[in-house]
Amino acid sequence: MSRQTFSTDKAPSAIGAYSQAVRAGDTVYLSGAIPLLPETMELVSNDVRAQVVQVFDNLEAVCTAAGGSFDQVVKLTVYLTDLADFPLVNEVMAERFNEPFPARAAIGVASLPRNVAVEVEGVMFLG
C-alpha cells in the first residue's frame, strides 16, 4: 500500500516528528490540530470558542491540502481540558459540517500542547 504525507502553510507547522496528514490507500489520517495561527504559531485567543473555530480552520486547511473536505471526514476525536466546553464544539461543528456528521469521541484530558483548551484529530475517507 502506498503512503503519502501532506502539509500546508495554511495550518500550523508540525511541532515535532509527525506529518499534518498521512494518506494510506483511500484513507487520510489527520494529526491533532490545535488553535495556533499558522502565520505566527501563536495561540489565537484565550477564548475557548475562538480556539475551537481555529482548530477547525486548521483541520479544514489540512483536509484541503490532502485533496478532500469536511464532507469526507468520517471520524473525529476531540480532546478538551474542560468537558464543560463540549457544547462549544457542538455549535462549531453544526456550523462547519453537513449531515451525515462524522463519528466522534470526546475525551477530557489534564493538559494539551501549548496549554490550549482543545485539540481535534480526524480520519478522512477519499474513496
Buried (B, 14 or more C-beta within 10 A) or exposed (E): EEEEEBBBEBBBEEEEEEBBBBBEEEBBBBBBBBBBBBEEEEBBEEEBBBBBBBBBBBBBBBBBBBBBEBEBBBBBBBBBBEEEBBEBBBEBBEEBBEEEBBEBEBEEEEEBEBEBBBBBBBBBBBE
